[in-house]
Amino acid sequence: MKQSDYTKSDFAIQAEPILVWNGKINRRLPKDKEITRNGVGIKKDGMVYFACLKLGYQKFAQHFIEQGCISAIQLDNKQAEIWQKDAKPSYSRYATIIVVE
């Protein structure tokens, strides 16, 4: 995509690492311990898929491929957390929250 493709965007975030690119796992992903990670993937039909799972990088990337994603990134490179509606929120701990309804 060109920069001009984003002129109608209201918000954007930067994230790393790339987990899946063109339907393949990023070979440069480190072997890492299993921690709770969050990420987002895009499927062939353009649908967006979010995941928050306790996995290492390689298995997390594989999960996105199994869900039909052709590209995916990890959203946070520290231990991810999940906010739940009925839980006591701690908003000060989050820089960005993506809500899916």
Phi and psi in radians as a Rosetta constraint file:
Dihedral C 1 N 2 CA 2 C 2 CIRCULARHARMONIC -1.600 0.35
Dihedral N 2 CA 2 C 2 N 3 CIRCULARHARMONIC 2.792 0.35
Dihedral C 2 N 3 CA 3 C 3 CIRCULARHARMONIC -0.998 0.35
Dihedral N 3 CA 3 C 3 N 4 CIRCULARHARMONIC -0.614 0.35
Dihedral C 3 N 4 CA 4 C 4 CIRCULARHARMONIC -1.134 0.35
Dihedral N 4 CA 4 C 4 N 5 CIRCULARHARMONIC -0.346 0.35
Dihedral C 4 N 5 CA 5 C 5 CIRCULARHARMONIC -1.182 0.35
Dihedral N 5 CA 5 C 5 N 6 CIRCULARHARMONIC -0.293 0.35
Dihedral C 5 N 6 CA 6 C 6 CIRCULARHARMONIC -1.772 0.35
Dihedral N 6 CA 6 C 6 N 7 CIRCULARHARMONIC 0.167 0.35
Dihedral C 6 N 7 CA 7 C 7 CIRCULARHARMONIC -1.146 0.35
Dihedral N 7 CA 7 C 7 N 8 CIRCULARHARMONIC -0.364 0.35
Dihedral C 7 N 8 CA 8 C 8 CIRCULARHARMONIC -1.654 0.35
Dihedral N 8 CA 8 C 8 N 9 CIRCULARHARMONIC 0.033 0.35
Dihedral C 8 N 9 CA 9 C 9 CIRCULARHARMONIC -1.351 0.35
Dihedral N 9 CA 9 C 9 N 10 CIRCULARHARMONIC 2.466 0.35
Dihedral C 9 N 10 CA 10 C 10 CIRCULARHARMONIC -1.664 0.35
Dihedral N 10 CA 10 C 10 N 11 CIRCULARHARMONIC -0.583 0.35
Dihedral C 10 N 11 CA 11 C 11 CIRCULARHARMONIC -2.457 0.35
Dihedral N 11 CA 11 C 11 N 12 CIRCULARHARMONIC 2.689 0.35
Dihedral C 11 N 12 CA 12 C 12 CIRCULARHARMONIC -2.647 0.35
Dihedral N 12 CA 12 C 12 N 13 CIRCULARHARMONIC 2.636 0.35
Dihedral C 12 N 13 CA 13 C 13 CIRCULARHARMONIC -2.286 0.35
Dihedral N 13 CA 13 C 13 N 14 CIRCULARHARMONIC 2.720 0.35
Dihedral C 13 N 14 CA 14 C 14 CIRCULARHARMONIC -1.858 0.35
Dihedral N 14 CA 14 C 14 N 15 CIRCULARHARMONIC 2.429 0.35
Dihedral C 14 N 15 CA 15 C 15 CIRCULARHARMONIC -2.563 0.35
Dihedral N 15 CA 15 C 15 N 16 CIRCULARHARMONIC 2.830 0.35
Dihedral C 15 N 16 CA 16 C 16 CIRCULARHARMONIC -2.780 0.35
Dihedral N 16 CA 16 C 16 N 17 CIRCULARHARMONIC 2.820 0.35
Dihedral C 16 N 17 CA 17 C 17 CIRCULARHARMONIC -1.486 0.35
Dihedral N 17 CA 17 C 17 N 18 CIRCULARHARMONIC 2.925 0.35
Dihedral C 17 N 18 CA 18 C 18 CIRCULARHARMONIC -1.245 0.35
Dihedral N 18 CA 18 C 18 N 19 CIRCULARHARMONIC 2.210 0.35
Dihedral C 18 N 19 CA 19 C 19 CIRCULARHARMONIC -1.614 0.35
Dihedral N 19 CA 19 C 19 N 20 CIRCULARHARMONIC -0.795 0.35
Dihedral C 19 N 20 CA 20 C 20 CIRCULARHARMONIC -2.322 0.35
Dihedral N 20 CA 20 C 20 N 21 CIRCULARHARMONIC 2.348 0.35
Dihedral C 20 N 21 CA 21 C 21 CIRCULARHARMONIC -2.411 0.35
Dihedral N 21 CA 21 C 21 N 22 CIRCULARHARMONIC 2.223 0.35
Dihedral C 21 N 22 CA 22 C 22 CIRCULARHARMONIC 0.931 0.35
Dihedral N 22 CA 22 C 22 N 23 CIRCULARHARMONIC 0.690 0.35
Dihedral C 22 N 23 CA 23 C 23 CIRCULARHARMONIC 1.358 0.35
Dihedral N 23 CA 23 C 23 N 24 CIRCULARHARMONIC 0.127 0.35
Dihedral C 23 N 24 CA 24 C 24 CIRCULARHARMONIC -2.184 0.35
Dihedral N 24 CA 24 C 24 N 25 CIRCULARHARMONIC 2.559 0.35
Dihedral C 24 N 25 CA 25 C 25 CIRCULARHARMONIC -1.173 0.35
Dihedral N 25 CA 25 C 25 N 26 CIRCULARHARMONIC 2.388 0.35
Dihedral C 25 N 26 CA 26 C 26 CIRCULARHARMONIC -1.086 0.35
Dihedral N 26 CA 26 C 26 N 27 CIRCULARHARMONIC 2.003 0.35
Dihedral C 26 N 27 CA 27 C 27 CIRCULARHARMONIC -1.173 0.35
Dihedral N 27 CA 27 C 27 N 28 CIRCULARHARMONIC -0.293 0.35
Dihedral C 27 N 28 CA 28 C 28 CIRCULARHARMONIC -1.555 0.35
Dihedral N 28 CA 28 C 28 N 29 CIRCULARHARMONIC 0.054 0.35
Dihedral C 28 N 29 CA 29 C 29 CIRCULARHARMONIC -1.107 0.35
Dihedral N 29 CA 29 C 29 N 30 CIRCULARHARMONIC 2.317 0.35
Dihedral C 29 N 30 CA 30 C 30 CIRCULARHARMONIC -1.271 0.35
Dihedral N 30 CA 30 C 30 N 31 CIRCULARHARMONIC 2.707 0.35
Dihedral C 30 N 31 CA 31 C 31 CIRCULARHARMONIC -1.344 0.35
Dihedral N 31 CA 31 C 31 N 32 CIRCULARHARMONIC 2.161 0.35
Dihedral C 31 N 32 CA 32 C 32 CIRCULARHARMONIC -2.448 0.35
Dihedral N 32 CA 32 C 32 N 33 CIRCULARHARMONIC 2.830 0.35
Dihedral C 32 N 33 CA 33 C 33 CIRCULARHARMONIC -1.237 0.35
Dihedral N 33 CA 33 C 33 N 34 CIRCULARHARMONIC 2.831 0.35
Dihedral C 33 N 34 CA 34 C 34 CIRCULARHARMONIC -1.406 0.35
Dihedral N 34 CA 34 C 34 N 35 CIRCULARHARMONIC 2.065 0.35
Dihedral C 34 N 35 CA 35 C 35 CIRCULARHARMONIC -2.356 0.35
Dihedral N 35 CA 35 C 35 N 36 CIRCULARHARMONIC 2.928 0.35
Dihedral C 35 N 36 CA 36 C 36 CIRCULARHARMONIC -1.289 0.35
Dihedral N 36 CA 36 C 36 N 37 CIRCULARHARMONIC 2.080 0.35
Dihedral C 36 N 37 CA 37 C 37 CIRCULARHARMONIC -2.092 0.35
Dihedral N 37 CA 37 C 37 N 38 CIRCULARHARMONIC 2.650 0.35
Dihedral C 37 N 38 CA 38 C 38 CIRCULARHARMONIC -2.180 0.35
Dihedral N 38 CA 38 C 38 N 39 CIRCULARHARMONIC 2.581 0.35
Dihedral C 38 N 39 CA 39 C 39 CIRCULARHARMONIC -2.776 0.35
Dihedral N 39 CA 39 C 39 N 40 CIRCULARHARMONIC 3.012 0.35
Dihedral C 39 N 40 CA 40 C 40 CIRCULARHARMONIC -2.397 0.35
Dihedral N 40 CA 40 C 40 N 41 CIRCULARHARMONIC 2.450 0.35
Dihedral C 40 N 41 CA 41 C 41 CIRCULARHARMONIC -2.243 0.35
Dihedral N 41 CA 41 C 41 N 42 CIRCULARHARMONIC 2.810 0.35
Dihedral C 41 N 42 CA 42 C 42 CIRCULARHARMONIC -2.075 0.35
Dihedral N 42 CA 42 C 42 N 43 CIRCULARHARMONIC 2.286 0.35
Dihedral C 42 N 43 CA 43 C 43 CIRCULARHARMONIC -1.572 0.35
Dihedral N 43 CA 43 C 43 N 44 CIRCULARHARMONIC 2.904 0.35
Dihedral C 43 N 44 CA 44 C 44 CIRCULARHARMONIC -0.942 0.35
Dihedral N 44 CA 44 C 44 N 45 CIRCULARHARMONIC -0.634 0.35
Dihedral C 44 N 45 CA 45 C 45 CIRCULARHARMONIC -1.439 0.35
Dihedral N 45 CA 45 C 45 N 46 CIRCULARHARMONIC 0.057 0.35
Dihedral C 45 N 46 CA 46 C 46 CIRCULARHARMONIC 1.613 0.35
Dihedral N 46 CA 46 C 46 N 47 CIRCULARHARMONIC -0.113 0.35
Dihedral C 46 N 47 CA 47 C 47 CIRCULARHARMONIC -1.179 0.35
Dihedral N 47 CA 47 C 47 N 48 CIRCULARHARMONIC 2.583 0.35
Dihedral C 47 N 48 CA 48 C 48 CIRCULARHARMONIC -1.761 0.35
Dihedral N 48 CA 48 C 48 N 49 CIRCULARHARMONIC 2.423 0.35
Dihedral C 48 N 49 CA 49 C 49 CIRCULARHARMONIC -2.217 0.35
Dihedral N 49 CA 49 C 49 N 50 CIRCULARHARMONIC 2.155 0.35
Dihedral C 49 N 50 CA 50 C 50 CIRCULARHARMONIC -1.834 0.35
Dihedral N 50 CA 50 C 50 N 51 CIRCULARHARMONIC 2.555 0.35
Dihedral C 50 N 51 CA 51 C 51 CIRCULARHARMONIC -2.510 0.35
Dihedral N 51 CA 51 C 51 N 52 CIRCULARHARMONIC 2.553 0.35
Dihedral C 51 N 52 CA 52 C 52 CIRCULARHARMONIC -2.423 0.35
Dihedral N 52 CA 52 C 52 N 53 CIRCULARHARMONIC 1.838 0.35
Dihedral C 52 N 53 CA 53 C 53 CIRCULARHARMONIC -2.458 0.35
Dihedral N 53 CA 53 C 53 N 54 CIRCULARHARMONIC 2.704 0.35
Dihedral C 53 N 54 CA 54 C 54 CIRCULARHARMONIC -1.586 0.35
Dihedral N 54 CA 54 C 54 N 55 CIRCULARHARMONIC 1.687 0.35
Dihedral C 54 N 55 CA 55 C 55 CIRCULARHARMONIC -2.620 0.35
Dihedral N 55 CA 55 C 55 N 56 CIRCULARHARMONIC 2.837 0.35
Dihedral C 55 N 56 CA 56 C 56 CIRCULARHARMONIC -1.359 0.35
Dihedral N 56 CA 56 C 56 N 57 CIRCULARHARMONIC 2.943 0.35
Dihedral C 56 N 57 CA 57 C 57 CIRCULARHARMONIC -0.954 0.35
Dihedral N 57 CA 57 C 57 N 58 CIRCULARHARMONIC -0.852 0.35
Dihedral C 57 N 58 CA 58 C 58 CIRCULARHARMONIC -1.071 0.35
Dihedral N 58 CA 58 C 58 N 59 CIRCULARHARMONIC -0.813 0.35
Dihedral C 58 N 59 CA 59 C 59 CIRCULARHARMONIC -1.228 0.35
Dihedral N 59 CA 59 C 59 N 60 CIRCULARHARMONIC -0.564 0.35
Dihedral C 59 N 60 CA 60 C 60 CIRCULARHARMONIC -1.138 0.35
Dihedral N 60 CA 60 C 60 N 61 CIRCULARHARMONIC -0.777 0.35
Dihedral C 60 N 61 CA 61 C 61 CIRCULARHARMONIC -1.077 0.35
Dihedral N 61 CA 61 C 61 N 62 CIRCULARHARMONIC -0.776 0.35
Dihedral C 61 N 62 CA 62 C 62 CIRCULARHARMONIC -1.042 0.35
Dihedral N 62 CA 62 C 62 N 63 CIRCULARHARMONIC -0.643 0.35
Dihedral C 62 N 63 CA 63 C 63 CIRCULARHARMONIC -1.030 0.35
Dihedral N 63 CA 63 C 63 N 64 CIRCULARHARMONIC -0.749 0.35
Dihedral C 63 N 64 CA 64 C 64 CIRCULARHARMONIC -1.134 0.35
Dihedral N 64 CA 64 C 64 N 65 CIRCULARHARMONIC -0.691 0.35
Dihedral C 64 N 65 CA 65 C 65 CIRCULARHARMONIC -1.100 0.35
Dihedral N 65 CA 65 C 65 N 66 CIRCULARHARMONIC -0.750 0.35
Dihedral C 65 N 66 CA 66 C 66 CIRCULARHARMONIC -1.101 0.35
Dihedral N 66 CA 66 C 66 N 67 CIRCULARHARMONIC -0.420 0.35
Dihedral C 66 N 67 CA 67 C 67 CIRCULARHARMONIC -1.560 0.35
Dihedral N 67 CA 67 C 67 N 68 CIRCULARHARMONIC 0.056 0.35
Dihedral C 67 N 68 CA 68 C 68 CIRCULARHARMONIC 1.558 0.35
Dihedral N 68 CA 68 C 68 N 69 CIRCULARHARMONIC 0.265 0.35
Dihedral C 68 N 69 CA 69 C 69 CIRCULARHARMONIC -1.396 0.35
Dihedral N 69 CA 69 C 69 N 70 CIRCULARHARMONIC 2.439 0.35
Dihedral C 69 N 70 CA 70 C 70 CIRCULARHARMONIC -1.740 0.35
Dihedral N 70 CA 70 C 70 N 71 CIRCULARHARMONIC -0.272 0.35
Dihedral C 70 N 71 CA 71 C 71 CIRCULARHARMONIC -2.597 0.35
Dihedral N 71 CA 71 C 71 N 72 CIRCULARHARMONIC 2.633 0.35
Dihedral C 71 N 72 CA 72 C 72 CIRCULARHARMONIC -2.793 0.35
Dihedral N 72 CA 72 C 72 N 73 CIRCULARHARMONIC 2.594 0.35
Dihedral C 72 N 73 CA 73 C 73 CIRCULARHARMONIC -2.320 0.35
Dihedral N 73 CA 73 C 73 N 74 CIRCULARHARMONIC 2.700 0.35
Dihedral C 73 N 74 CA 74 C 74 CIRCULARHARMONIC -1.481 0.35
Dihedral N 74 CA 74 C 74 N 75 CIRCULARHARMONIC 2.391 0.35
Dihedral C 74 N 75 CA 75 C 75 CIRCULARHARMONIC -1.495 0.35
Dihedral N 75 CA 75 C 75 N 76 CIRCULARHARMONIC -0.481 0.35
Dihedral C 75 N 76 CA 76 C 76 CIRCULARHARMONIC -2.402 0.35
Dihedral N 76 CA 76 C 76 N 77 CIRCULARHARMONIC 2.295 0.35
Dihedral C 76 N 77 CA 77 C 77 CIRCULARHARMONIC -1.668 0.35
Dihedral N 77 CA 77 C 77 N 78 CIRCULARHARMONIC 0.254 0.35
Dihedral C 77 N 78 CA 78 C 78 CIRCULARHARMONIC -2.048 0.35
Dihedral N 78 CA 78 C 78 N 79 CIRCULARHARMONIC 3.132 0.35
Dihedral C 78 N 79 CA 79 C 79 CIRCULARHARMONIC -1.112 0.35
Dihedral N 79 CA 79 C 79 N 80 CIRCULARHARMONIC 2.164 0.35
Dihedral C 79 N 80 CA 80 C 80 CIRCULARHARMONIC -1.343 0.35
Dihedral N 80 CA 80 C 80 N 81 CIRCULARHARMONIC 2.758 0.35
Dihedral C 80 N 81 CA 81 C 81 CIRCULARHARMONIC -2.279 0.35
Dihedral N 81 CA 81 C 81 N 82 CIRCULARHARMONIC 2.760 0.35
Dihedral C 81 N 82 CA 82 C 82 CIRCULARHARMONIC -2.027 0.35
Dihedral N 82 CA 82 C 82 N 83 CIRCULARHARMONIC 2.267 0.35
Dihedral C 82 N 83 CA 83 C 83 CIRCULARHARMONIC -1.651 0.35
Dihedral N 83 CA 83 C 83 N 84 CIRCULARHARMONIC 2.275 0.35
Dihedral C 83 N 84 CA 84 C 84 CIRCULARHARMONIC -2.075 0.35
Dihedral N 84 CA 84 C 84 N 85 CIRCULARHARMONIC 2.467 0.35
Dihedral C 84 N 85 CA 85 C 85 CIRCULARHARMONIC -0.882 0.35
Dihedral N 85 CA 85 C 85 N 86 CIRCULARHARMONIC -0.779 0.35
Dihedral C 85 N 86 CA 86 C 86 CIRCULARHARMONIC -1.577 0.35
Dihedral N 86 CA 86 C 86 N 87 CIRCULARHARMONIC -0.017 0.35
Dihedral C 86 N 87 CA 87 C 87 CIRCULARHARMONIC -1.511 0.35
Dihedral N 87 CA 87 C 87 N 88 CIRCULARHARMONIC 2.735 0.35
Dihedral C 87 N 88 CA 88 C 88 CIRCULARHARMONIC -1.210 0.35
Dihedral N 88 CA 88 C 88 N 89 CIRCULARHARMONIC 2.024 0.35
Dihedral C 88 N 89 CA 89 C 89 CIRCULARHARMONIC -1.327 0.35
Dihedral N 89 CA 89 C 89 N 90 CIRCULARHARMONIC 2.641 0.35
Dihedral C 89 N 90 CA 90 C 90 CIRCULARHARMONIC -2.260 0.35
Dihedral N 90 CA 90 C 90 N 91 CIRCULARHARMONIC 1.237 0.35
Dihedral C 90 N 91 CA 91 C 91 CIRCULARHARMONIC -0.978 0.35
Dihedral N 91 CA 91 C 91 N 92 CIRCULARHARMONIC -0.511 0.35
Dihedral C 91 N 92 CA 92 C 92 CIRCULARHARMONIC -1.145 0.35
Dihedral N 92 CA 92 C 92 N 93 CIRCULARHARMONIC -0.272 0.35
Dihedral C 92 N 93 CA 93 C 93 CIRCULARHARMONIC -1.500 0.35
Dihedral N 93 CA 93 C 93 N 94 CIRCULARHARMONIC -0.135 0.35
Dihedral C 93 N 94 CA 94 C 94 CIRCULARHARMONIC -1.957 0.35
Dihedral N 94 CA 94 C 94 N 95 CIRCULARHARMONIC 2.255 0.35
Dihedral C 94 N 95 CA 95 C 95 CIRCULARHARMONIC -1.473 0.35
Dihedral N 95 CA 95 C 95 N 96 CIRCULARHARMONIC -0.702 0.35
Dihedral C 95 N 96 CA 96 C 96 CIRCULARHARMONIC -2.427 0.35
Dihedral N 96 CA 96 C 96 N 97 CIRCULARHARMONIC 2.369 0.35
Dihedral C 96 N 97 CA 97 C 97 CIRCULARHARMONIC -2.131 0.35
Dihedral N 97 CA 97 C 97 N 98 CIRCULARHARMONIC 2.261 0.35
Dihedral C 97 N 98 CA 98 C 98 CIRCULARHARMONIC -1.850 0.35
Dihedral N 98 CA 98 C 98 N 99 CIRCULARHARMONIC 2.125 0.35
Dihedral C 98 N 99 CA 99 C 99 CIRCULARHARMONIC -1.897 0.35
Dihedral N 99 CA 99 C 99 N 100 CIRCULARHARMONIC 2.270 0.35
Dihedral C 99 N 100 CA 100 C 100 CIRCULARHARMONIC -2.035 0.35
Dihedral N 100 CA 100 C 100 N 101 CIRCULARHARMONIC 2.185 0.35
